[in-house]
Amino acid sequence: MRLSVVLLLVLSASSALARKSARAATSAPSTPQTFGAFSYQFSQTERIEVAFGKTIVSATGRGHTPWMGWFPLRVSIDNSGGPKQTVKLVFRSNNGNGATEVTRSVDVDSGSRVTVSMPIPAEARYGSLEASSPVIGRQVGQVGFTSVYDRNRLVLSLGTSDEFEAFLGEKPDNASGEDQVLPMPLDEAPTELTAYLGFHAVFITDERGFEGLNEAQRRALEAWVTAGGTLVLKAPPRSQGVLPLLGAEGRIQPYGLGHVAFLGDDASLSMVPEAKLPVAPLGQQESRRYASSGTASYTALLPQALVPVGRFLLIITLFTLLIGPGSVWIARKRGPAVLLATIPATALVTCVVILGSSLLLDGFTVHGSAYGFTLLDRDRNRAITVGLTAWYANLAPRGASYDATTALIAPQRGGDATSIDVDWSDGARYRSGFIPSRTYREWGVVSVASTRARLVVKQKGEGFVLQNALGMKVKAVWVRVGDGLFVARDVRDGAEVSLVSDDMVDETALELPARQRFVESQWRPLVMAPLADGQFLASVEGGGFVPTGGVAMNLHEGKHVVRGEVER
């Protein structure tokens, strides 16, 4: 008997140690990939004339684009001899899966010169650029670019080539350098977060530094870094608050989900983390599963995306019985001539049943699922989110609108671009191709948006209570108060519950069904970093902080991980 008890205790202890070891294994942080050896060339660009006359329009072409993501198409408008006007720019590209059209309208004063950028999908590397206005008429030029390979890095340098060379202290290797550096004047830096998605780092080599950007440019670049980008400077900004998440010291500092590096005079890129696309939505259909670039296969995130085989088999079986044995029975009872009416009628009814069942079960609403990792910046009342949305609609919605600090990442389709139609005149207005009819579509989302969402912790008696003001249900939340760790579960929006003492965070409660789509080196530190006093880590349900562009949808599933500081 005693021996049995001892054996049970040993087995119990072994199981506990195994669970603890397994939990410790999943808790190991994933470190971001660094630049290592950096052998570079300067990406050579050329000026492409698009429109002539009183108003001259030209584009910067031939340079390198990212392997995936977006790149800024720079367009210069010289209106020295023309009147005040609005110039419409349209970039069109045929990519094998349909046409991509990117537009932007620019107001130009008389006698002025302006340069604007249009974020273009990285896969749309060639096409035509059309410029039109009452003065220009309609003129078109051809533009093309060169893509880097997926193993190479592409760096954006805001400054001249000479300034980058002096900054890094290394000359370009024009013979065998595999990495590309794209110089761009500081004044022409993009004003949309989207334009930076795809670059492995952004250098500011202009002596004016980060403060030399205008407000729109600073907001877009800071949002990209916060959401996972890498910004390289020579020294910290002189102005306080332009990079509000900077720590007190450190040459390479975490910045939200990204990093800021200060290289100084002894510049070395070897330990600087590479920026990556934070989420990889899936787009290539393989039978009833979806794959990205043929490298992995995951189940679709919406039941509407899968063919209802059982329902169709039942309908087709009934149709076969009616057409086969049913027609023989009718022919014997009423004569063969009746089949001229019953067979077409049966086929028509079958088509109506198939269509009707689809409309009845899927309806005319847009179906969706949303997943994401969010860092709440309470001091600045904003949510930094990397998310994923899965969409399906019987009828395509009219479009979706996003602001300049929200970017979408299109699904990869075997090397071809996803066809989209987007207007950059005021933020981003996505039209046809965003959610095609009866087509499963995933979009990655990178967003820095204003929010008043928060969790409030107050002392009550000898314990603490939690008030949920996140705007969504909290499935589980862990809060560090002083030296103690507390937990609350199943807290509805607006509710107040007592916090219960806990010993450690349960990582399994923070797992997302779509986490394979996210870059692990970004989301793991968000989840696994130890909680400091006043910090919380929560699993929430619902739409979360993932923007939907104003598209109303029937949410199938919403799961998110949120980290931030509580209000006390």
N, C-alpha and C positions, 0 to 999 in steps of 0.2 A: 504493500500500500504506500509506504513512504517512498519507495523507489518510483512509483507511478507519479506521485506528487512532484518529486524532483524533476522527472522527465518533462512533465507538463510545464513546470516553471522554466526549464531550459528552453523548451520549444517556444514558449511565449516570449522570452527575452530575445531569442534569435529572430523571431518574426518582427519584434519591435525594432531591433537593430537593422534588419533588412529594410523595413519601411523608412527608417531614418536615413539609411545610406542611399536609398532610392531618391528620397526627397532632397538630400544633399547633392546628389548627382544632377538633378534637374535644376538646382539652384546655382550651378556654376555659371558665372557670367560669360557672355560671348563678346570677345574683344573685336572692335572694328578692324578691318584690313587697313594697313598703312601704305604709304606711297613706296617705301623702300627705295631702290635705285630709280632715278628719274633721268632718263636720257631723252631730250626734247628737241623738237624743231618748232619754228614759228610757222603757223598756218598762213599760207600765202593767199591773199584775197585780191579781188579786182573790182573795178567800178563797172557796172553794167548800166548803159543808158536805156531808159524806158520811155521817156517823153521829152520832146523838144519844143521850142517856141518861147513865148514869154515866160512860161513856167517850165522849169526843167526838173525832171524826176529821174533819180538814179538809185540803184541798189548796190549793196556790197555782196558780191557773190564769190563763188569758187572756194571759199574757206571750208573748214571742217565742221562737221556736225556730230553730235553724240551717236552712239550705237542705238540707244533707245531714249525716249523722253521727248524733249522739245529743244528748239534752238531759236535765237532771235534773228529774224530777217530784218536788217537795217535798211531803211529807205530814207534818202535825202530829198528834200523838196526845196528848190531854189526859186523863190517867187520875187526875185529882185525886179523883174520887169513886168510883173502881172498884178492885177487888182486883188483885193481881198476875196477869198473863195474857199470852198470846201472841196478838197481833193479826196476822191474815193480810191482806195487801193484794194485790189483783189488778187490774191495768189491762188492759182489753180494747179492741181497736180493729179494725174491719173496713176493709181498705184496698184492696179490689178484687181482690187476689190471694190472699185467704184471711185468716184472723184472726191478729192478733198478740196474744200474752198475756204480760204481764210480771208476776211475782209477787215478793213479799218478806214474810218472817215477822219480826215485831219483838217481842222480849220487853220488856214494860213493867211496871215495879214499881208497887206501890200508891202513890197520891198523887203520881206523877211526871208530867212532861211531856217528851216527846221529839219531835224533828224528824228525819226520815230522808229520803233522796233515792233515787229509783229511776231509773236510766238508761233512757230510752225512745228508740226509733228516731225520728229527726227527722221522717220521713214520716208517722208515726202521730200526727198532731196533734190528733186528737179521739177520744173514746171514753168508756168508763165506768170508774169506780174503785169497786171493791167492798172493803168492810172487814167482816171476820167474826171472831168469837171467841165463847166461851161467854157472855160478858157482853153483847156487842154484838148477837149473832145474825148476821144477814146484811143489811147495808144498802148501798145503791148511790147514787152521785152521778155526774153527767155533767161531764166536764172537756174543755176545748178550748183551743187555742193558735193563735197567728198566726205564720206562717213569714216570715222575711225573704226577699227575692229574692236570686238568686245573685250579683247585682252589689253587694249591700249587705254591710256588716260587722255582726257581732254580737259584742259585748264583754261579758264577765262581770266585774262589779265586786264584789269581796268587801268590802262596806262599805255605807254609806248613800248616798243620792242626793246629799246635801249634801257628803259627804266626797269623792265623785268629782268634783263640780263644783269644789270647792276644790283638789283634786289637779291637775286639768287646767287650772284657771284660765280656763275658758271656760264660758259659760252654754249650756244646751241650746237648740237651734233647734226650737221646737215647731211652727213653721209649715212648714218645708221640710227639716228634718233627715232624711236617708235612713238613716243608721246608727243602730243600736239599742244601748243600754246596759242590761243587765239587772242591777240591784242585788240583792245577796244578803247576809244577815248572815254575818260571818266564821265564826261558830260552826256555820253550816249548810252549809259547803263540802262537796262530795261526797267520799266516801272511795273512789271507783273512778275509775281512769284513763278508763274509757269515757265517763263523764259529761261530760268536757271536749272530746271529739272533735266538732268542729263550730264551736267558738268561735274567733274570729280573734285574740283576746288575752284574758288574764286580768289584771285589775288588783287589787292589794291596797291599798285606800285606808284601811282600818281602821288606827288608830294603833298597834295591837299588831303589825302587820306579819306577815311570814311565820312568825315565832316564835309568833304567837297561834293557829296551827292546832294541832290535836292530831296525834299521831304518824301515824295512819291518813290524815288529810287531807294532811299534808305529803308523805307517801310517794306518794300518788296524784297530787298536783299536780306534784311534782318529776319523777315518771316521765313525765307528759304533756309537760312542758317538754323533758326530755331526749330524748324521741322525736319532737320537731318542733314543740312548742308555743312560745308567746311569753308570758312573764311580765313584767309591768311593775310595778316597785317605785319608791318615792321614793328609797330609799338602800339600800346593801348591808345584809344582815342583821347584827345585832349579834353573834349567836352563830356561832362558827366551825363549819363542817361541815354546816350545815343545807342549804346549796346547795353540795355538795362540788366541783362542776366549774367554779366561778367562777374567772376569772383575776384577776390582781392589779389591773388598771385597765381603764378603758373604760366609757363610758356605755351602749353596746350591745355585749354580749358574746355570742359563740357559746356555746351550752351544750349539749353533746352534738350532737344533730341540730336543736336549737331555739335560742332566744335568750332572754336576760334583759336588760331595759332598765331603767336608772335615770334617771328623768326629772328629779328634783330640783325646785327652785323654778321654773325656766324650762322647764316641761313642754312638749314638742312631740312629737306622734305621727308627724310627717311622715316621719321616717327609720326608724321602728320596723318591723321585718319583720312581715308578716301570717302567722299560723299557718294552715296548710291541712291538709286530710285528706291524709296522706302517700301513700296508695295508693288507686287507683280500680279495684276489681274489676269485671269485666264480667258482665252478667247477662241482657241482652236478646238473645234468639236471632233471628238473621236468616239463614235458610237454613242453610248449614253454617258460618257465621261468627257472631261475637258482637260486639255493639256496646254502648257505654255512652252512654245518653241520646241515641242517634242521631248522635253527633258523630264517632265513630271506629269502625273495624272491624278486629279482629285475630282471628287463628286461635285456636281453643280450645287449651288447654294439655294436653289429654289425648286420646289417640286414641279412648278409649271414649266421648267426648262426640259423636263424629261418627257419623252413620248408616252402617253397613257396606253401602253400596250394592252393591258387587260381589258380596258374599255373598248378599244378598237377591235380586239379579237372577238369580244362578245357581239358587237354590232355586225361585224363581217360574218360571223357564224350564223346569226339569225338571218342575214341577207342571203347567205348560201342556201340555207334550209328553205327559205321562201322561194328562191329562184329555181332550185333543183326539185326536191320532192313536192314542194308546194305548187310549182307550175304543172307537174305531172298530174297532181290531184285535181287542179282546176281544169286542166284540159279534158280529163275524163268526165268531170261533172258538167262543165259548161261548154266544152268544145274548144279546139285549138285556136280559133279566132279571138277568143277572149284574152289570150296571152299577149296580143298586140297592145293591149291597154295595161294589163297587170304588171308585165315586166318593166316597162318604163316607169310606171307609178311606184313600183317597189324600189327601183334605183333612186328615184327622186326623194322618196321618203327616207331612204338610208342616208343620202347626202344631208337632208335636213336634220336628221337625228344627230349625225356627226357634228355638224355645225352648231346645232342647238345645244348639244351637251358641252361643247367647248365654251360657248357663250355663257351657259348657265353656271358652269364650274369656275371659269376664269373671269367672266364678266368683261366689262369695258374699262375696269380700273387698272392702274399700274401696280404690279406686284413687286415687292422688293425685300431685300434683307440688308442689314447694315452691321458692320463690325469695325472696331477701331480701338486705338490706343491714344489716350488724351492726357496731356499735362496741363493742369489748371494753374495759370499764373495769376494768383489772387491779387497781388499788388497792382497789377495792370489790368485786371478784369478781362482776361482773354483766355481762350482755350486753344491749345496747340495740339492739333489732331492729325494723325495719320490713319486713314480709314479705307474701307472697301465697301462698295455697294454692288449688289447684284440685282438686276432688273429684268422684268418680263412684262410685256404688254400686248394685248390683242390688237389694239390701235395705238400707234406711236403718239406720244405727247407732242405738243407743239414745240417745246424747247425747254431749256433750262438756263438760268442766269446765275453767274458767280462773280464775286468781286475780285479785285486785283491781288488779294492775299489768299486766294483759294485756287488750287490747281488740280486738274484731272490728269490721271495717267491712263492712257488707252490700253486695252488688251493687245497683246502681241499675237499676230496671226501668221505664224510660219514665215516671218521675215517681211510680210507685207503690212502696210499701214492700215489701220482701221479708218474707214471713210467717215469723215466728220465735216461739218459745216459750222464755222464759228466766226462771230463778229467781235472784234476787240475795240470797238469805238467807245464803249463805256463798260469796263469790266469785260466779262466773257459771256456772250450770248450764244449757246449751242443750239443748233436747229436740227436739220435732218441728219440722221446717222447717229444721234446721241443714244436713242433707244429705238431701234427699228421694230416694226410690227412683227409679232410672233417670233422674236429672236432673243435668245438669252444673251445678256450683255453685262459684263462686269466693268466697273470703273474704279480705279484707285483715286483716292482723294487726299490731298495735302492742304491743310487749312490752318490759318491763324485768325480767329474771329473773336469779336467782343462778346462777353457773356457776364451775367451777374450770378451765375450758378455757383453754389457754395454748399459746404457742410458746416454746421455750427455745433460746437461742443461747449456745454456749460456745466459747471459743477452744481450738483444737487445733493445736499446733505453730505454724506461721505463718499458719494460716487459721482458719476458723470452721465449726462444725457446727450443724445445726438439728435439734431434737427436736420432733416433732409430737405434741402432747398436746391437740389440739382435739377429738378424738373423731370425726373424719371425715377423709376423704382430701383432701389439699391438691393441687390441680391445678397451681397456680403461686403462689409467694410471693416478694415483694421485701422486703428488710430493709435498713435503714440502720444501719450500725455505724460510728460516728465520721463520717469524711468519705466513707466508701466505701458503695456500693450493691451488694447481693448478691442473687442469685436462686437458687431451688431449684424443681424441677418434679417432679410426680408422686410426692409423698411420702405413703405410706400412714399410717394412724393408728398411732402408737406407734413409727414408724421414725425413724432418725437418718441424715441425709445431710450431705454437705459443701456449703457455700455457694460459689457461683461468682460472681466479680466481673461486674457488669453496668453498662451506662452509663445506662439509663433504663427506667422502667416501661412495659410494653407494655399500653396501655389496652384493646386489642382482646381480650386474654385475660381481662378483667374484665367483659365485656358479658354481660348476662342476657337470655334470650329474652323475658322479660315486663317489660323495663324501661320500656316505654311506659306501663305502669300506675302507675309510681311518679312522684312529683313530682321533677322534675329538679333544682330548686334545693336539694333536700335531699341527694340521693344524689351529685350531682356534686362538691360540696366534700369529701364523704367519700372519694371515689375520687381526686380530682385534687389535693387539698392536698399540698404537698411533704412528704416523710417527714423527720421529725427523727430525731436519734440515738436508736436503740432502738425505733423504730416500724416496723411491718410493714403490708403490704397484700397480701391473699391472695384467690385464687379457690379456693373449696372446693366439694366435691360431697357430696351426701347430704341428710339432713334439715335440716342446718344448725341455726340457733338459733331457727327458727320454731316456736312451740308448736303442737301438734296437739290439745290438749285431752284427751289420753288415748285418742284414736281410733287404733287400729292400722290401718295402711294399707300397701298394696303400692305402693312408691314408683316411679313411672314416670321421673321426672327431678327432680333436686335440684341447683340451682346458686345459689351465694351469694358475696357479696363481704364480706370481714371485714377490719376495720382495728383496730389496737390496738398495745400495747407488748409487746415480748418480755420474757421473764424471763431474767436473766443471773446 
